[in-house]
Amino acid sequence: MLPKNEQGIVQTLRPSIKAPVFPGTSTEFINVLAHYHRAEIARMAGWRDRIDRTTNWAITVVAAMLSVSLSTPTAHHGVLIFAMVLVLLLLVIEARRYRFFDVYRNRVRQMERNYFAQIFAPEDGTTDDWIQKLGDDLRRPLFLTSTSQALSRRLRRNYCWLFLILLLAWMVKTTFIRMQESAVEAHLVMSVGEWVRNAAIGPIPGWAVIIALSIFYGWILHAALRRPTGEGELAFGNVHV
């Protein structure tokens, strides 16, 4: 045990812990709301930047693989299928980032739609329920968009076009040019059987590759054209990511 005089010195040097001070006036509340709005915008912008980076990586992968595959007739078309796998991986990563971005965007839009919009253009029917919803979301953050919905939105925005470019390049590579050991001997594919043989990848027969790609692009078409369930941010305008 420390002597009483030393205990007093320790108590003096120790920082005092005070209860949090809540805004007590309208001015203090406005200051808190303004700073919090700015902080949520920064978090939203950070996740938006991550989404854009993933898209840039996907575009870079497509451009690089197209250059490798279409540069010479002897380049194997499997490079394009490998590019499809890489772009799919980036799509899954971006869908996860989009789900986080959607959480912070929803908080910002709650404040803008129910508070700031009422300042500039008041409307009847606006209640204070959004304050309760925002508080509940801060206490128990939950994803507002499912993984399938996030995949569909990112496909419709960017990735469907990247997959379409890769599919067209693969069709050109396997349908119009028959790969040979020498580029001088390359010639156009003249039959379906030759195209099927050309689509083979090592021990995997061409018909299996064609069926797998048909199923894969059928899923992409279904996911891209599927209408979103529920309202969410899409119910308040078409300016969204």
C-alpha positions, 0 to 999 in steps of 0.5 A: 500500500502506498502512503496517503501522500503518494496516493494523493499524488497518483490521484492528481496525475491520473486523468479524470474520466467524465461521463460523455456530454450530450448536446443540450441545445439546438446549436450543439445538436446541429454542430454534432450532426454536421461533423457526423455527416462529414465523417460518414461522407469520408467513410463512404468516399473511402469505400467508393474509392476501393470499389473504383480500384477493383474496377480498374484492376478488372479493366487492366486484367482484360486489356492485358489478357486480350493483348496476350491472346490476340497478339498472335494466332498461336496464342492459346484461348485458355488465356481468355478463360483464365481472364474470365476467372480473374474478373469473376474473382474481382467481381466477388471482391467488389460486391463485398466492398459495395455492401460496406459502401451501401451501409455508409451511403444509407446513413448519409442519405438518411441525413440528407433526405430527412434533415438537409432536404427539409431545410432547403425544401420542406415537405409534409409527411416527413417524420423523425423516425429516421433518427431512431433508424439511424441510432439503431443502425449505429448500435447494430450495423447490418448489411442492407444489400445481400451478396447476390444483389451486390453482384447483380448491381456491379454486373449491370454497372460495369462487369457485364461489359467486361465479360461480354468483351472476353466472350467475343474475344474467345469466340474470335479466337476459337471460331475464326482461327484454327491454332497451329504450331506455326502462325503461317499455317493458321486458317479459318475454322470451317466446321462445328466439329473443328470449332469444338476441337479448337475449344479444348483445353489440354485433357478437357474436351471442347464440348465440356468447355463450351457447355461450362462457358454457356452455363457461366454466361447464362448465370451472368445474363440472369444476374444482370437482368434480375430486378432488385428486390425491395426498395433501398436507395434505388427507390429514391432516384436513379443516381446511385452506384 
